[in-house]
Amino acid sequence: ANPISRELSQLRTTLLGSLLDVAAYNHAHGAGALRLFETGAVYLRRHDGEPDALPDEPQHLAALLSGPVTDPSWRQPDPREADFFAAKGVLAALLDALRVGWSLRPEPLAFLHPGRAAVIRLEGTDAGWLGELHPALAAERDLPGTVAAFELDLDALPIVPPVVYEDLISFPEAREDLAVVVDQAIPATRVLATIRAAGSPLLARAEVFDVYRDPGKLGADNVSLAIRLVFRAPDRTLTDEEVARLRAQIVTALERELQGRIRDR
């Protein structure tokens, strides 16, 4: 009813607007690399049938990145610009530190770049968004280059159980690398989930370390993911036969559930 200014005459439904204002101000004053965040309440209309009900006021956290990801150096005079994956890395560091299970679901959002937007899911519940700002919106705010950001509903964070520590395993690991070809529409997280389920409980770790595309060798709509597998048992050293059997189980699961195949060249 009595706003401080005309620009603040409506309750905000997202923190992105204020971050963009700060980013535009800093850029206009010569700042190249921007790393901004804000926490605060947003105001969302209730859908409980009460027209005069006060809005919900969840606490959100938002972050914005723009400009080079590192300072220029003699080895890298032109460092790469912050992008979707830079923002994803910050989000991952935050949620992993909080020990929260999370995933991303690709989804178009009007204010984000087509094909570079996703919904954040916490324990199966939508809880925010991640992506690169739509070029038209960035240009409207006089922000050059790529602007990446995310916003997370802090009230949606689940209560995690206490940390349970395990004995240090003194038996050596067995490592295997696997190059699997799948349809490029299949998220890497789904590939990893399939691998972990098939290799459990002796598969200690699975991570993507390379991505390869070659329409001539793989097909126009396929991608090859190189995945490092780490096997370990708490009570013994795994034999070559056990590791081979686990690898075969993983390959079978990839073929059956994702129609994937092992790349042989």
Short mmCIF file of the C-alpha atoms (twelve columns), coordinates in Angstrom:
data_MODEL
# 
_entry.id   MODEL 
# 
loop_
_atom_site.group_PDB 
_atom_site.id 
_atom_site.type_symbol 
_atom_site.label_atom_id 
_atom_site.label_alt_id 
_atom_site.label_comp_id 
_atom_site.label_asym_id 
_atom_site.label_seq_id 
_atom_site.Cartn_x 
_atom_site.Cartn_y 
_atom_site.Cartn_z 
_atom_site.pdbx_PDB_model_num 
ATOM 1   C CA . ALA A 1   0.000   0.000   0.000   1 
ATOM 2   C CA . ASN A 2   2.934   2.344   0.615   1 
ATOM 3   C CA . PRO A 3   5.902   1.141   -1.475  1 
ATOM 4   C CA . ILE A 4   9.376   2.620   -1.135  1 
ATOM 5   C CA . SER A 5   9.461   3.124   -4.900  1 
ATOM 6   C CA . ARG A 6   7.382   2.366   -7.970  1 
ATOM 7   C CA . GLU A 7   9.647   -0.585  -8.787  1 
ATOM 8   C CA . LEU A 8   8.836   -2.108  -5.373  1 
ATOM 9   C CA . SER A 9   5.068   -1.739  -5.568  1 
ATOM 10  C CA . GLN A 10  4.405   -5.474  -5.951  1 
ATOM 11  C CA . LEU A 11  5.390   -8.464  -3.852  1 
ATOM 12  C CA . ARG A 12  8.048   -10.534 -5.577  1 
ATOM 13  C CA . THR A 13  7.470   -14.131 -6.621  1 
ATOM 14  C CA . THR A 14  11.163  -14.743 -7.376  1 
ATOM 15  C CA . LEU A 15  14.564  -13.454 -6.227  1 
ATOM 16  C CA . LEU A 16  15.851  -13.270 -9.798  1 
ATOM 17  C CA . GLY A 17  14.668  -9.705  -10.399 1 
ATOM 18  C CA . SER A 18  16.698  -8.198  -7.573  1 
ATOM 19  C CA . LEU A 19  19.772  -10.230 -8.559  1 
ATOM 20  C CA . LEU A 20  19.485  -8.920  -12.121 1 
ATOM 21  C CA . ASP A 21  19.254  -5.345  -10.803 1 
ATOM 22  C CA . VAL A 22  22.447  -5.844  -8.790  1 
ATOM 23  C CA . ALA A 23  24.162  -7.529  -11.744 1 
ATOM 24  C CA . ALA A 24  23.235  -4.693  -14.116 1 
ATOM 25  C CA . TYR A 25  24.459  -2.093  -11.614 1 
ATOM 26  C CA . ASN A 26  27.797  -3.840  -11.116 1 
ATOM 27  C CA . HIS A 27  28.295  -4.389  -14.844 1 
ATOM 28  C CA . ALA A 28  27.579  -0.719  -15.544 1 
ATOM 29  C CA . HIS A 29  30.346  0.140   -13.074 1 
ATOM 30  C CA . GLY A 30  32.937  -2.072  -14.761 1 
ATOM 31  C CA . ALA A 31  32.576  -5.415  -12.993 1 
ATOM 32  C CA . GLY A 32  33.445  -8.295  -15.328 1 
ATOM 33  C CA . ALA A 33  32.988  -11.497 -13.337 1 
ATOM 34  C CA . LEU A 34  29.877  -11.563 -11.170 1 
ATOM 35  C CA . ARG A 35  29.133  -14.072 -8.396  1 
ATOM 36  C CA . LEU A 36  25.968  -12.992 -6.589  1 
ATOM 37  C CA . PHE A 37  23.505  -14.643 -4.235  1 
ATOM 38  C CA . GLU A 38  20.536  -13.652 -2.115  1 
ATOM 39  C CA . THR A 39  18.296  -15.330 0.424   1 
ATOM 40  C CA . GLY A 40  14.884  -14.016 1.369   1 
ATOM 41  C CA . ALA A 41  11.146  -14.483 1.222   1 
ATOM 42  C CA . VAL A 42  9.080   -14.632 -1.938  1 
ATOM 43  C CA . TYR A 43  5.299   -14.295 -1.993  1 
ATOM 44  C CA . LEU A 44  3.145   -16.892 -3.709  1 
ATOM 45  C CA . ARG A 45  -0.623  -16.892 -4.101  1 
ATOM 46  C CA . ARG A 46  -2.431  -19.581 -2.165  1 
ATOM 47  C CA . HIS A 47  -4.799  -21.879 -4.003  1 
ATOM 48  C CA . ASP A 48  -6.983  -22.897 -1.080  1 
ATOM 49  C CA . GLY A 49  -10.154 -21.142 -2.221  1 
ATOM 50  C CA . GLU A 50  -9.784  -18.125 0.076   1 
ATOM 51  C CA . PRO A 51  -9.620  -14.999 -2.156  1 
ATOM 52  C CA . ASP A 52  -8.404  -12.724 0.645   1 
ATOM 53  C CA . ALA A 53  -5.887  -15.157 2.146   1 
ATOM 54  C CA . LEU A 54  -2.397  -13.836 2.745   1 
ATOM 55  C CA . PRO A 55  0.229   -15.299 0.403   1 
ATOM 56  C CA . ASP A 56  2.632   -18.067 1.301   1 
ATOM 57  C CA . GLU A 57  6.102   -16.712 2.141   1 
ATOM 58  C CA . PRO A 58  8.667   -19.465 1.492   1 
ATOM 59  C CA . GLN A 59  12.346  -18.689 1.978   1 
ATOM 60  C CA . HIS A 60  14.335  -18.941 -1.255  1 
ATOM 61  C CA . LEU A 61  18.014  -18.904 -2.156  1 
ATOM 62  C CA . ALA A 62  19.105  -17.622 -5.567  1 
ATOM 63  C CA . ALA A 63  22.536  -17.299 -7.183  1 
ATOM 64  C CA . LEU A 64  23.750  -15.656 -10.391 1 
ATOM 65  C CA . LEU A 65  27.017  -16.102 -12.291 1 
ATOM 66  C CA . SER A 66  28.315  -14.100 -15.238 1 
ATOM 67  C CA . GLY A 67  31.682  -13.522 -16.864 1 
ATOM 68  C CA . PRO A 68  34.787  -15.734 -16.808 1 
ATOM 69  C CA . VAL A 69  34.811  -18.598 -14.307 1 
ATOM 70  C CA . THR A 70  38.442  -17.908 -13.359 1 
ATOM 71  C CA . ASP A 71  40.831  -14.988 -13.579 1 
ATOM 72  C CA . PRO A 72  42.902  -14.814 -16.785 1 
ATOM 73  C CA . SER A 73  46.410  -16.239 -16.498 1 
ATOM 74  C CA . TRP A 74  49.382  -16.856 -18.776 1 
ATOM 75  C CA . ARG A 75  48.227  -20.444 -19.217 1 
ATOM 76  C CA . GLN A 76  44.615  -19.495 -19.859 1 
ATOM 77  C CA . PRO A 77  44.365  -15.904 -21.091 1 
ATOM 78  C CA . ASP A 78  40.716  -16.340 -22.127 1 
ATOM 79  C CA . PRO A 79  38.963  -18.473 -19.510 1 
ATOM 80  C CA . ARG A 80  35.546  -19.835 -20.407 1 
ATOM 81  C CA . GLU A 81  32.392  -17.961 -19.478 1 
ATOM 82  C CA . ALA A 82  30.104  -19.041 -16.671 1 
ATOM 83  C CA . ASP A 83  27.310  -21.201 -18.094 1 
ATOM 84  C CA . PHE A 84  24.664  -23.763 -17.152 1 
ATOM 85  C CA . PHE A 85  27.288  -26.202 -15.892 1 
ATOM 86  C CA . ALA A 86  29.070  -23.591 -13.773 1 
ATOM 87  C CA . ALA A 87  25.793  -22.791 -12.004 1 
ATOM 88  C CA . LYS A 88  25.054  -26.510 -11.697 1 
ATOM 89  C CA . GLY A 89  28.442  -26.991 -10.019 1 
ATOM 90  C CA . VAL A 90  27.614  -24.372 -7.379  1 
ATOM 91  C CA . LEU A 91  24.201  -25.922 -6.804  1 
ATOM 92  C CA . ALA A 92  25.728  -29.398 -6.549  1 
ATOM 93  C CA . ALA A 93  28.317  -28.240 -4.004  1 
ATOM 94  C CA . LEU A 94  25.556  -26.701 -1.876  1 
ATOM 95  C CA . LEU A 95  23.138  -29.637 -1.954  1 
ATOM 96  C CA . ASP A 96  25.866  -32.251 -1.536  1 
ATOM 97  C CA . ALA A 97  27.143  -30.392 1.530   1 
ATOM 98  C CA . LEU A 98  23.588  -30.474 2.914   1 
ATOM 99  C CA . ARG A 99  23.457  -34.225 2.112   1 
ATOM 100 C CA . VAL A 100 20.211  -33.796 0.191   1 
ATOM 101 C CA . GLY A 101 19.256  -36.154 -2.621  1 
ATOM 102 C CA . TRP A 102 18.632  -34.099 -5.747  1 
ATOM 103 C CA . SER A 103 18.218  -34.333 -9.493  1 
ATOM 104 C CA . LEU A 104 17.407  -32.151 -12.490 1 
ATOM 105 C CA . ARG A 105 14.553  -32.474 -14.982 1 
ATOM 106 C CA . PRO A 106 14.947  -30.644 -18.305 1 
ATOM 107 C CA . GLU A 107 12.010  -28.290 -18.732 1 
ATOM 108 C CA . PRO A 108 11.498  -25.100 -20.799 1 
ATOM 109 C CA . LEU A 109 10.942  -21.934 -18.778 1 
ATOM 110 C CA . ALA A 110 10.015  -18.676 -20.507 1 
ATOM 111 C CA . PHE A 111 12.758  -16.584 -18.886 1 
ATOM 112 C CA . LEU A 112 15.531  -19.122 -19.507 1 
ATOM 113 C CA . HIS A 113 17.472  -20.070 -22.639 1 
ATOM 114 C CA . PRO A 114 15.725  -22.798 -24.665 1 
ATOM 115 C CA . GLY A 115 17.478  -26.111 -24.112 1 
ATOM 116 C CA . ARG A 116 19.474  -24.785 -21.148 1 
ATOM 117 C CA . ALA A 117 16.854  -24.897 -18.417 1 
ATOM 118 C CA . ALA A 118 15.905  -27.443 -15.782 1 
ATOM 119 C CA . VAL A 119 13.733  -27.898 -12.724 1 
ATOM 120 C CA . ILE A 120 15.478  -28.779 -9.443  1 
ATOM 121 C CA . ARG A 121 13.991  -31.793 -7.697  1 
ATOM 122 C CA . LEU A 122 14.638  -32.650 -4.047  1 
ATOM 123 C CA . GLU A 123 13.690  -36.168 -3.024  1 
ATOM 124 C CA . GLY A 124 11.236  -36.289 -5.948  1 
ATOM 125 C CA . THR A 125 9.631   -32.856 -5.324  1 
ATOM 126 C CA . ASP A 126 10.014  -29.772 -7.552  1 
ATOM 127 C CA . ALA A 127 11.922  -27.164 -5.539  1 
ATOM 128 C CA . GLY A 128 13.379  -24.580 -7.919  1 
ATOM 129 C CA . TRP A 129 15.004  -23.992 -11.282 1 
ATOM 130 C CA . LEU A 130 18.444  -23.830 -12.896 1 
ATOM 131 C CA . GLY A 131 19.559  -22.468 -16.236 1 
ATOM 132 C CA . GLU A 132 20.968  -19.751 -18.445 1 
ATOM 133 C CA . LEU A 133 19.046  -16.514 -18.755 1 
ATOM 134 C CA . HIS A 134 17.167  -16.017 -22.016 1 
ATOM 135 C CA . PRO A 135 19.323  -13.799 -24.304 1 
ATOM 136 C CA . ALA A 136 16.443  -11.342 -24.782 1 
ATOM 137 C CA . LEU A 137 16.084  -10.851 -21.034 1 
ATOM 138 C CA . ALA A 138 19.855  -10.463 -20.584 1 
ATOM 139 C CA . ALA A 139 19.947  -7.852  -23.353 1 
ATOM 140 C CA . GLU A 140 17.024  -6.020  -21.750 1 
ATOM 141 C CA . ARG A 141 19.131  -5.649  -18.592 1 
ATOM 142 C CA . ASP A 142 22.257  -4.693  -20.618 1 
ATOM 143 C CA . LEU A 143 24.080  -7.822  -19.444 1 
ATOM 144 C CA . PRO A 144 26.543  -9.139  -22.050 1 
ATOM 145 C CA . GLY A 145 27.401  -12.769 -22.655 1 
ATOM 146 C CA . THR A 146 25.930  -15.683 -20.762 1 
ATOM 147 C CA . VAL A 147 24.166  -15.249 -17.439 1 
ATOM 148 C CA . ALA A 148 23.582  -18.451 -15.450 1 
ATOM 149 C CA . ALA A 149 21.463  -18.685 -12.325 1 
ATOM 150 C CA . PHE A 150 19.420  -20.913 -10.067 1 
ATOM 151 C CA . GLU A 151 16.761  -20.472 -7.401  1 
ATOM 152 C CA . LEU A 152 15.993  -22.967 -4.654  1 
ATOM 153 C CA . ASP A 153 13.064  -23.211 -2.241  1 
ATOM 154 C CA . LEU A 154 14.786  -23.607 1.123   1 
ATOM 155 C CA . ASP A 155 11.524  -24.590 2.804   1 
ATOM 156 C CA . ALA A 156 11.454  -27.662 0.545   1 
ATOM 157 C CA . LEU A 157 14.757  -29.000 1.895   1 
ATOM 158 C CA . PRO A 158 14.085  -32.352 3.572   1 
ATOM 159 C CA . ILE A 159 15.307  -33.152 7.059   1 
ATOM 160 C CA . VAL A 160 18.258  -35.455 6.557   1 
ATOM 161 C CA . PRO A 161 19.122  -38.217 9.030   1 
ATOM 162 C CA . PRO A 162 22.274  -38.025 11.148  1 
ATOM 163 C CA . VAL A 163 25.576  -38.965 9.521   1 
ATOM 164 C CA . VAL A 164 26.482  -42.627 10.010  1 
ATOM 165 C CA . TYR A 165 30.188  -43.306 9.680   1 
ATOM 166 C CA . GLU A 166 31.561  -46.598 8.390   1 
ATOM 167 C CA . ASP A 167 34.835  -48.345 9.118   1 
ATOM 168 C CA . LEU A 168 37.672  -47.467 6.788   1 
ATOM 169 C CA . ILE A 169 38.005  -50.226 4.213   1 
ATOM 170 C CA . SER A 170 41.589  -51.390 3.901   1 
ATOM 171 C CA . PHE A 171 41.022  -53.707 0.941   1 
ATOM 172 C CA . PRO A 172 42.001  -52.306 -2.473  1 
ATOM 173 C CA . GLU A 173 39.547  -50.989 -5.038  1 
ATOM 174 C CA . ALA A 174 38.996  -52.460 -8.487  1 
ATOM 175 C CA . ARG A 175 38.516  -49.903 -11.251 1 
ATOM 176 C CA . GLU A 176 36.894  -50.363 -14.625 1 
ATOM 177 C CA . ASP A 177 36.120  -47.858 -17.398 1 
ATOM 178 C CA . LEU A 178 33.000  -48.274 -19.479 1 
ATOM 179 C CA . ALA A 179 32.008  -46.379 -22.660 1 
ATOM 180 C CA . VAL A 180 28.268  -46.706 -23.213 1 
ATOM 181 C CA . VAL A 181 26.360  -45.358 -26.223 1 
ATOM 182 C CA . VAL A 182 22.826  -44.166 -25.533 1 
ATOM 183 C CA . ASP A 183 20.250  -41.862 -27.075 1 
ATOM 184 C CA . GLN A 184 21.315  -38.278 -26.360 1 
ATOM 185 C CA . ALA A 185 17.849  -37.561 -24.941 1 
ATOM 186 C CA . ILE A 186 18.596  -39.871 -21.978 1 
ATOM 187 C CA . PRO A 187 20.039  -37.862 -19.046 1 
ATOM 188 C CA . ALA A 188 23.395  -38.977 -17.668 1 
ATOM 189 C CA . THR A 189 21.790  -39.192 -14.220 1 
ATOM 190 C CA . ARG A 190 19.501  -41.948 -15.499 1 
ATOM 191 C CA . VAL A 191 22.454  -43.844 -16.952 1 
ATOM 192 C CA . LEU A 192 24.287  -43.592 -13.615 1 
ATOM 193 C CA . ALA A 193 21.194  -44.643 -11.656 1 
ATOM 194 C CA . THR A 194 20.862  -47.747 -13.845 1 
ATOM 195 C CA . ILE A 195 24.538  -48.582 -13.337 1 
ATOM 196 C CA . ARG A 196 24.412  -48.113 -9.565  1 
ATOM 197 C CA . ALA A 197 21.323  -50.288 -9.210  1 
ATOM 198 C CA . ALA A 198 22.879  -53.072 -11.291 1 
ATOM 199 C CA . GLY A 199 26.261  -52.918 -9.521  1 
ATOM 200 C CA . SER A 200 24.977  -52.634 -5.944  1 
ATOM 201 C CA . PRO A 201 26.187  -53.284 -3.292  1 
ATOM 202 C CA . LEU A 202 29.800  -53.735 -4.405  1 
ATOM 203 C CA . LEU A 203 29.834  -50.749 -6.766  1 
ATOM 204 C CA . ALA A 204 31.291  -48.006 -4.560  1 
ATOM 205 C CA . ARG A 205 31.343  -45.203 -7.162  1 
ATOM 206 C CA . ALA A 206 30.279  -44.438 -10.726 1 
ATOM 207 C CA . GLU A 207 31.030  -41.137 -12.431 1 
ATOM 208 C CA . VAL A 208 31.080  -39.721 -15.963 1 
ATOM 209 C CA . PHE A 209 34.530  -38.475 -16.971 1 
ATOM 210 C CA . ASP A 210 34.111  -37.915 -20.725 1 
ATOM 211 C CA . VAL A 211 31.427  -37.273 -23.344 1 
ATOM 212 C CA . TYR A 212 31.972  -38.154 -27.010 1 
ATOM 213 C CA . ARG A 213 29.848  -37.372 -30.059 1 
ATOM 214 C CA . ASP A 214 30.462  -38.563 -33.611 1 
ATOM 215 C CA . PRO A 215 27.396  -38.902 -35.880 1 
ATOM 216 C CA . GLY A 216 29.396  -40.995 -38.338 1 
ATOM 217 C CA . LYS A 217 30.401  -43.610 -35.768 1 
ATOM 218 C CA . LEU A 218 27.657  -43.398 -33.159 1 
ATOM 219 C CA . GLY A 219 24.625  -42.176 -35.095 1 
ATOM 220 C CA . ALA A 220 23.136  -38.690 -35.321 1 
ATOM 221 C CA . ASP A 221 21.077  -38.927 -32.123 1 
ATOM 222 C CA . ASN A 222 23.536  -40.866 -29.959 1 
ATOM 223 C CA . VAL A 223 26.171  -39.923 -27.424 1 
ATOM 224 C CA . SER A 224 28.915  -41.947 -25.770 1 
ATOM 225 C CA . LEU A 225 29.464  -41.537 -22.028 1 
ATOM 226 C CA . ALA A 226 32.756  -42.717 -20.555 1 
ATOM 227 C CA . ILE A 227 32.089  -43.876 -17.010 1 
ATOM 228 C CA . ARG A 228 34.564  -44.831 -14.317 1 
ATOM 229 C CA . LEU A 229 33.419  -47.693 -12.092 1 
ATOM 230 C CA . VAL A 230 34.972  -48.361 -8.691  1 
ATOM 231 C CA . PHE A 231 34.200  -51.696 -7.004  1 
ATOM 232 C CA . ARG A 232 35.044  -52.504 -3.401  1 
ATOM 233 C CA . ALA A 233 34.122  -55.059 -0.743  1 
ATOM 234 C CA . PRO A 234 34.370  -54.361 2.993   1 
ATOM 235 C CA . ASP A 235 35.750  -57.783 3.894   1 
ATOM 236 C CA . ARG A 236 37.961  -58.988 1.043   1 
ATOM 237 C CA . THR A 237 39.795  -58.171 -2.149  1 
ATOM 238 C CA . LEU A 238 37.503  -58.677 -5.125  1 
ATOM 239 C CA . THR A 239 38.645  -61.211 -7.687  1 
ATOM 240 C CA . ASP A 240 38.820  -60.546 -11.423 1 
ATOM 241 C CA . GLU A 241 35.919  -62.968 -11.900 1 
ATOM 242 C CA . GLU A 242 33.707  -61.052 -9.448  1 
ATOM 243 C CA . VAL A 243 34.460  -57.726 -11.114 1 
ATOM 244 C CA . ALA A 244 33.796  -59.220 -14.566 1 
ATOM 245 C CA . ARG A 245 30.448  -60.570 -13.359 1 
ATOM 246 C CA . LEU A 246 29.449  -57.176 -11.942 1 
ATOM 247 C CA . ARG A 247 30.466  -55.447 -15.170 1 
ATOM 248 C CA . ALA A 248 28.373  -57.929 -17.163 1 
ATOM 249 C CA . GLN A 249 25.367  -57.234 -14.899 1 
ATOM 250 C CA . ILE A 250 25.759  -53.500 -15.552 1 
ATOM 251 C CA . VAL A 251 26.066  -53.966 -19.314 1 
ATOM 252 C CA . THR A 252 22.949  -56.150 -19.363 1 
ATOM 253 C CA . ALA A 253 20.969  -53.562 -17.373 1 
ATOM 254 C CA . LEU A 254 22.045  -50.757 -19.733 1 
ATOM 255 C CA . GLU A 255 20.989  -52.802 -22.750 1 
ATOM 256 C CA . ARG A 256 17.674  -53.887 -21.243 1 
ATOM 257 C CA . GLU A 257 16.546  -50.624 -19.613 1 
ATOM 258 C CA . LEU A 258 18.091  -47.931 -21.831 1 
ATOM 259 C CA . GLN A 259 18.773  -49.762 -25.087 1 
ATOM 260 C CA . GLY A 260 22.409  -48.781 -24.601 1 
ATOM 261 C CA . ARG A 261 25.421  -50.530 -26.067 1 
ATOM 262 C CA . ILE A 262 29.101  -50.685 -25.212 1 
ATOM 263 C CA . ARG A 263 31.274  -48.691 -27.605 1 
ATOM 264 C CA . ASP A 264 33.967  -50.854 -29.112 1 
ATOM 265 C CA . ARG A 265 35.767  -48.203 -31.204 1 
# 
